[in-house]
Amino acid sequence: MNNLFKNHSDTLAIIGVNVALIALMLTLWLSANSRIDAANTRMDTTIALIYQESRDFHSRLISLEERNKK
């Protein structure tokens, strides 16, 4: 077994580095995904607030126009 590590230490080192890089890339991808999800949630909330404010403004405008017609 000791002879195996001695003869293939460079191969094991390369495999170890590749595993570490894959773990790092996976962590970065998951982090980016969570940030994108958070940004999408904020955008959806902002759009909903703008839509609601637009509807409220339109309702007030219609009521003012109705009042001015009389």
N, C-alpha and C positions, 0 to 999 in steps of 0.2 A: 504494500500500500504506500509506504514512504517513497519507494522507487517510482511509483506512478506520479506522485506530486512533483518529484524532482525532474522527471522527463517531460512533464506536460505543464509546468508552472506558467509558461508564457500563454498557453491556451487557456488555462484557468483564469489568468489575469485578464485576458481579453473578454472572456465570458463574464467575469465579474464587472468589468467596466461597462459592458453592454447592458447587463441587468440594471446597473445603477443609472445609466442614461435612460433606459426605458421607464424606470420608476420616476425619474425627474420629469420626463416628458409627460407622463400620465398625470403627475401632480400639477404641472403647469396647465395642462388641458382642462382638468377638473376645475382648477381655480378660474380659468378664463370662462368656462361654461357658467359657473355660478355668478360671475360678474355680468355676463351677458343676460342671464335670466333676471338678475336684479335690475339691470337697465331697462329690459323689456317691461318689467312690472311697473317701474316708475313711468315709463312712456305711456303705458296703457292707462295708468291712473291720471296722468296729465291730460291725455286725450279725453277721457271721460269727464274730467272737470271742465275742460274747455267746451265740450258738447253741452254739458248741463248749464254752464254760464250763458252760452249762446241761446239755448232754449228759454232761459229766464229773461234774457234781454229781449228776445223776440216777443215773449208774452207781455212784458211791460210796455214795449213799443206799440203793440196792438191795442192794449188798454188805453194808452194815451191817445192814439188815433181815434178810437171810439169816443172817448170823452171830448175830443176837439170837434168831432162831427156834430155833436148835439148842441 
